[in-house]
Amino acid sequence: MRRVDPTIEDISKKGRRRDAVFITLMVLPAVILVIWQMYYPVIAGLRLAFTNYNIQNINRVRYVGFKNFIDLFKPGPFNDFYRTMWNSLVFVLGALIPQLIIGFALALMLNRAFRGRSIYQGVAFAPWAVSGFVIGIMWRWMFNGMGGVINDLLVKAGILKEPFGWLSSSSTALFCVIVAMVWYGIPFFTIMITAALQSVPQELYEAAEMDGAGRIAKFKAVTLPHIKSVIILTTLLRVIWIFTGSDTIISMTGGGPAGSTQILTSKIYYQLMDGSYGKASATSIVCTLIMVLYTLFYLKITKFAEDD
């Protein structure tokens, strides 16, 4: 039996060790950057959530245990947590459902070949290129109670006798924010569902037609099964983005009037602006847990993993 020269084995081992060290050194900066940018803020936020850290009283920071969480859930005349949670639920559902329906309808329309389709696609996708903060400012001007375009159109159409303060009324402010978020989110559903529709093999539609299937039957038997996973994922992502979409609310209403448009994530922003880093961290942890539980529950009831 031929024996391998031990010198060659030693050289091979040294080469492998040298390669491993080189790869580690090349990857290490990226790993450190990820830890610094992602995991350190999470750990720091967890630590702050159990302290009374306030930027206005930074010299008296101490560990307070679960006090921030208890104060967050404790009912009281000055605790707006439960109203904020209700606003968050109304905001998410009120914005999500119209986005999905209108986005789906536009995707079905844009999936057909017609003259000028690319122009319509550009117009339909344009709002998605604008930041939520800018959209909030734009719709704040449109809903302005004095010279807004919404009031101007409604007065000229005879629907209103005089301009109405849409954003200054607690009964209509949240509705206005939902309208702005619906307009903002429609392109996302349109883009994703259009791409999914274009990936459905045409042979399946031809086979369904040979079997005598009509439009509704083809939609139920061919289209929906192929785009179901895309709808599930886009809905999941959009719920998370709406729930965390405080930038539109901050620029449009600032959470007012009287907290009628305040949601959980915008509450965190104003807690930070007040310097209450400990309370803001506790609220952030609650938001994260809500999103994690929602994701697990949503994927469970939609049976996404099984279908995939």
C-alpha positions as CSV (number, residue, x, y, z in Angstrom):
1,M,0.0,0.0,0.0
2,R,1.4,3.4,-1.0
3,R,2.2,5.7,1.9
4,V,1.5,9.4,1.6
5,D,4.5,11.6,2.3
6,P,3.8,13.2,5.7
7,T,5.5,16.4,4.5
8,I,2.8,16.9,1.9
9,E,0.1,16.3,4.6
10,D,1.6,18.9,6.8
11,I,1.8,21.4,4.0
12,S,-1.9,20.7,3.1
13,K,-3.0,21.2,6.7
14,K,-1.1,24.4,7.0
15,G,-2.7,25.6,3.8
16,R,-6.2,24.9,5.0
17,R,-5.5,26.6,8.3
18,R,-4.1,29.6,6.4
19,D,-7.2,29.7,4.2
20,A,-9.5,29.5,7.3
21,V,-7.7,32.4,9.0
22,F,-7.8,34.5,5.8
23,I,-11.5,33.8,5.3
24,T,-12.2,34.6,9.0
25,L,-10.3,37.9,8.8
26,M,-12.2,38.9,5.6
27,V,-15.6,38.1,7.1
28,L,-14.9,39.5,10.6
29,P,-15.5,43.2,9.7
30,A,-18.9,42.4,8.2
31,V,-19.8,40.4,11.3
32,I,-18.7,43.1,13.7
33,L,-20.7,45.7,11.6
34,V,-23.9,43.6,11.7
35,I,-23.5,43.0,15.5
36,W,-22.9,46.7,16.1
37,Q,-25.7,47.9,13.8
38,M,-28.4,45.3,14.7
39,Y,-27.8,43.3,17.9
40,Y,-26.2,46.0,20.1
41,P,-29.2,48.4,19.7
42,V,-31.5,45.5,20.6
43,I,-29.5,44.6,23.7
44,A,-29.2,48.3,24.7
45,G,-33.0,48.7,24.2
46,L,-33.7,45.7,26.4
47,R,-31.5,47.1,29.1
48,L,-33.0,50.6,28.9
49,A,-36.6,49.1,29.2
50,F,-35.8,48.1,32.8
51,T,-34.5,51.5,33.9
52,N,-35.9,55.0,34.4
53,Y,-33.5,56.5,31.8
54,N,-34.6,60.0,31.0
55,I,-32.4,62.4,29.0
56,Q,-33.6,65.2,31.3
57,N,-32.4,63.5,34.4
58,I,-29.5,61.4,33.1
59,N,-27.5,61.5,36.4
60,R,-30.2,59.5,38.3
61,V,-30.6,56.5,36.1
62,R,-31.5,53.4,38.1
63,Y,-32.9,49.9,37.6
64,V,-36.7,49.9,38.1
65,G,-37.6,46.3,37.1
66,F,-40.9,45.9,35.3
67,K,-42.2,49.4,36.3
68,N,-42.2,50.7,32.8
69,F,-44.2,47.8,31.6
70,I,-46.6,48.0,34.5
71,D,-47.2,51.7,33.9
72,L,-47.8,51.0,30.2
73,F,-50.6,48.5,30.9
74,K,-52.0,50.0,34.1
75,P,-55.4,51.6,33.4
76,G,-55.7,55.2,34.4
77,P,-57.0,58.6,33.3
78,F,-53.6,59.6,31.9
79,N,-52.7,56.3,30.3
80,D,-53.6,56.3,26.6
81,F,-52.1,52.8,25.9
82,Y,-55.4,51.0,25.2
83,R,-56.8,53.9,23.1
84,T,-53.5,53.8,21.2
85,M,-53.8,50.1,20.6
86,W,-57.4,50.5,19.4
87,N,-56.2,53.3,17.0
88,S,-53.4,51.0,15.8
89,L,-55.9,48.2,15.0
90,V,-58.3,50.5,13.2
91,F,-55.4,52.1,11.3
92,V,-54.0,48.7,10.2
93,L,-57.3,47.1,9.1
94,G,-58.7,50.3,7.7
95,A,-55.7,50.8,5.5
96,L,-54.9,47.2,4.6
97,I,-58.2,46.0,3.2
98,P,-58.7,48.8,0.6
99,Q,-55.1,48.5,-0.4
100,L,-55.4,44.8,-1.0
101,I,-58.7,45.1,-2.9
102,I,-57.8,48.1,-5.1
103,G,-54.2,46.8,-5.6
104,F,-55.6,43.4,-6.7
105,A,-58.1,45.0,-9.1
106,L,-55.3,47.2,-10.7
107,A,-53.0,44.2,-11.0
108,L,-55.7,42.3,-12.9
109,M,-56.2,45.2,-15.2
110,L,-52.5,45.8,-15.8
111,N,-52.0,42.1,-16.5
112,R,-53.9,42.5,-19.7
113,A,-52.3,43.7,-22.9
114,F,-53.6,47.1,-24.0
115,R,-52.2,50.3,-25.6
116,G,-50.4,52.5,-23.1
117,R,-50.1,49.8,-20.4
118,S,-46.5,50.9,-19.5
119,I,-47.8,54.4,-18.9
120,Y,-50.5,53.3,-16.6
121,Q,-48.0,51.1,-14.7
122,G,-45.7,54.0,-14.2
123,V,-48.6,56.1,-12.9
124,A,-49.9,53.3,-10.6
125,F,-46.5,52.6,-9.1
126,A,-45.4,56.2,-8.6
127,P,-46.6,56.7,-5.0
128,W,-44.4,53.9,-3.8
129,A,-41.3,55.9,-4.7
130,V,-42.3,58.7,-2.3
131,S,-41.4,58.6,1.4
132,G,-44.2,58.3,4.0
133,F,-43.2,61.5,5.6
134,V,-43.6,63.5,2.4
135,I,-46.9,61.8,1.7
136,G,-48.1,62.9,5.1
137,I,-47.2,66.5,4.4
138,M,-48.9,66.3,1.0
139,W,-52.2,64.9,2.3
140,R,-52.1,67.4,5.2
141,W,-52.2,70.2,2.6
142,M,-54.9,68.4,0.7
143,F,-57.1,68.0,3.8
144,N,-56.3,71.6,5.0
145,G,-59.4,73.1,6.6
146,M,-58.9,76.5,4.9
147,G,-57.5,76.1,1.4
148,G,-57.2,72.3,0.9
149,V,-58.1,70.8,-2.4
150,I,-60.5,68.2,-0.8
151,N,-62.6,71.0,0.7
152,D,-62.4,73.0,-2.5
153,L,-63.8,70.1,-4.6
154,L,-66.5,69.1,-2.1
155,V,-67.7,72.7,-1.8
156,K,-67.8,73.2,-5.6
157,A,-69.6,69.9,-5.9
158,G,-72.3,71.0,-3.4
159,I,-71.5,68.2,-1.0
160,L,-70.3,70.7,1.7
161,K,-71.6,74.2,2.3
162,E,-68.4,75.4,3.8
163,P,-64.8,74.1,4.3
164,F,-64.5,71.5,7.1
165,G,-61.5,71.0,9.4
166,W,-60.8,67.3,8.6
167,L,-57.6,67.0,10.5
168,S,-58.7,69.2,13.5
169,S,-61.7,67.0,14.2
170,S,-61.1,63.8,16.3
171,S,-64.0,62.1,14.5
172,T,-62.4,62.4,11.0
173,A,-58.7,62.8,11.6
174,L,-58.0,59.0,11.7
175,F,-60.0,58.5,8.6
176,C,-57.9,61.0,6.7
177,V,-54.7,59.3,7.8
178,I,-56.1,56.0,6.6
179,V,-56.9,57.5,3.2
180,A,-53.4,58.7,2.9
181,M,-52.0,55.3,3.8
182,V,-54.3,53.5,1.4
183,W,-53.1,55.7,-1.4
184,Y,-49.5,55.1,-0.4
185,G,-49.8,51.3,-0.1
186,I,-51.9,50.4,-3.2
187,P,-48.8,50.4,-5.5
188,F,-47.1,47.7,-3.4
189,F,-49.9,45.2,-3.8
190,T,-50.2,46.2,-7.5
191,I,-46.5,45.6,-8.2
192,M,-46.3,42.3,-6.3
193,I,-49.6,40.8,-7.6
194,T,-48.9,41.9,-11.2
195,A,-45.5,40.1,-11.1
196,A,-47.2,37.0,-9.7
197,L,-49.9,37.1,-12.4
198,Q,-47.4,37.3,-15.1
199,S,-45.6,34.2,-13.8
200,V,-48.7,32.0,-14.2
201,P,-48.2,29.7,-17.2
202,Q,-50.5,30.5,-20.1
203,E,-50.8,26.7,-20.9
204,L,-52.9,26.3,-17.7
205,Y,-55.4,28.8,-18.9
206,E,-55.5,27.2,-22.3
207,A,-56.1,23.8,-20.7
208,A,-58.9,25.2,-18.5
209,E,-60.6,26.7,-21.6
210,M,-60.5,23.3,-23.3
211,D,-62.2,21.9,-20.3
212,G,-64.9,24.5,-20.7
213,A,-64.0,26.7,-17.7
214,G,-65.2,30.3,-17.7
215,R,-63.4,33.4,-16.4
216,I,-64.5,32.8,-12.8
217,A,-63.6,29.1,-12.9
218,K,-60.2,29.9,-14.4
219,F,-59.6,32.5,-11.7
220,K,-60.5,30.1,-8.9
221,A,-58.7,27.0,-10.3
222,V,-55.7,28.5,-11.9
223,T,-54.9,32.1,-10.9
224,L,-55.6,32.0,-7.1
225,P,-53.6,28.9,-6.4
226,H,-50.5,30.3,-8.2
227,I,-50.6,33.7,-6.6
228,K,-51.8,32.7,-3.1
229,S,-48.3,32.6,-1.6
230,V,-47.5,36.1,-2.9
231,I,-50.8,37.5,-1.5
232,I,-50.0,35.9,1.9
233,L,-46.5,37.4,2.0
234,T,-47.4,40.8,0.7
235,T,-50.3,41.0,3.3
236,L,-47.9,40.0,6.1
237,L,-45.3,42.6,5.1
238,R,-47.9,45.3,4.6
239,V,-49.5,44.8,8.0
240,I,-46.0,45.2,9.6
241,W,-45.2,48.3,7.5
242,I,-48.6,49.9,8.3
243,F,-48.2,49.2,12.0
244,T,-44.8,50.8,12.0
245,G,-45.8,53.6,9.6
246,S,-45.7,56.3,12.1
247,D,-43.9,58.7,9.7
248,T,-47.1,59.5,7.8
249,I,-49.0,60.1,11.1
250,I,-46.2,62.3,12.6
251,S,-46.0,64.6,9.5
252,M,-49.8,64.6,8.9
253,T,-51.4,65.0,12.3
254,G,-48.7,64.6,15.0
255,G,-50.9,62.0,16.7
256,G,-53.7,64.6,17.3
257,P,-56.1,66.0,17.8
258,A,-56.3,64.8,21.4
259,G,-54.5,61.6,20.5
260,S,-57.2,60.5,18.1
261,T,-54.6,59.4,15.5
262,Q,-51.9,58.2,17.9
263,I,-50.7,54.7,17.2
264,L,-48.3,52.6,19.2
265,T,-45.2,53.4,17.0
266,S,-45.9,57.1,16.9
267,K,-46.3,57.0,20.7
268,I,-42.7,55.6,20.9
269,Y,-41.5,58.6,18.8
270,Y,-43.0,61.1,21.1
271,Q,-41.8,59.3,24.2
272,L,-38.3,59.6,22.7
273,M,-38.9,63.3,22.0
274,D,-39.8,63.8,25.7
275,G,-36.5,62.1,26.7
276,S,-38.2,59.0,28.2
277,Y,-35.9,56.5,26.8
278,G,-36.8,53.8,29.3
279,K,-40.5,54.1,28.6
280,A,-39.9,54.2,24.9
281,S,-37.8,51.1,25.0
282,A,-40.5,49.2,27.0
283,T,-43.1,50.3,24.4
284,S,-40.8,49.1,21.6
285,I,-40.5,45.7,23.1
286,V,-44.3,45.4,23.4
287,C,-44.5,46.4,19.7
288,T,-41.9,43.8,18.7
289,L,-43.7,41.1,20.7
290,I,-47.1,42.0,19.0
291,M,-45.5,41.7,15.6
292,V,-43.8,38.4,16.3
293,L,-47.1,36.9,17.7
294,Y,-49.0,38.3,14.7
295,T,-46.5,36.8,12.3
296,L,-46.6,33.3,13.9
297,F,-50.4,33.4,14.1
298,Y,-50.9,34.7,10.6
299,L,-48.6,32.1,9.0
300,K,-50.3,29.4,11.1
301,I,-53.8,30.2,10.0
302,T,-52.9,30.7,6.4
303,K,-50.9,27.4,6.4
304,F,-48.2,29.2,4.4
305,A,-45.4,26.7,5.1
306,E,-47.6,23.7,4.2
307,D,-48.7,25.3,0.9
308,D,-45.2,26.4,0.0
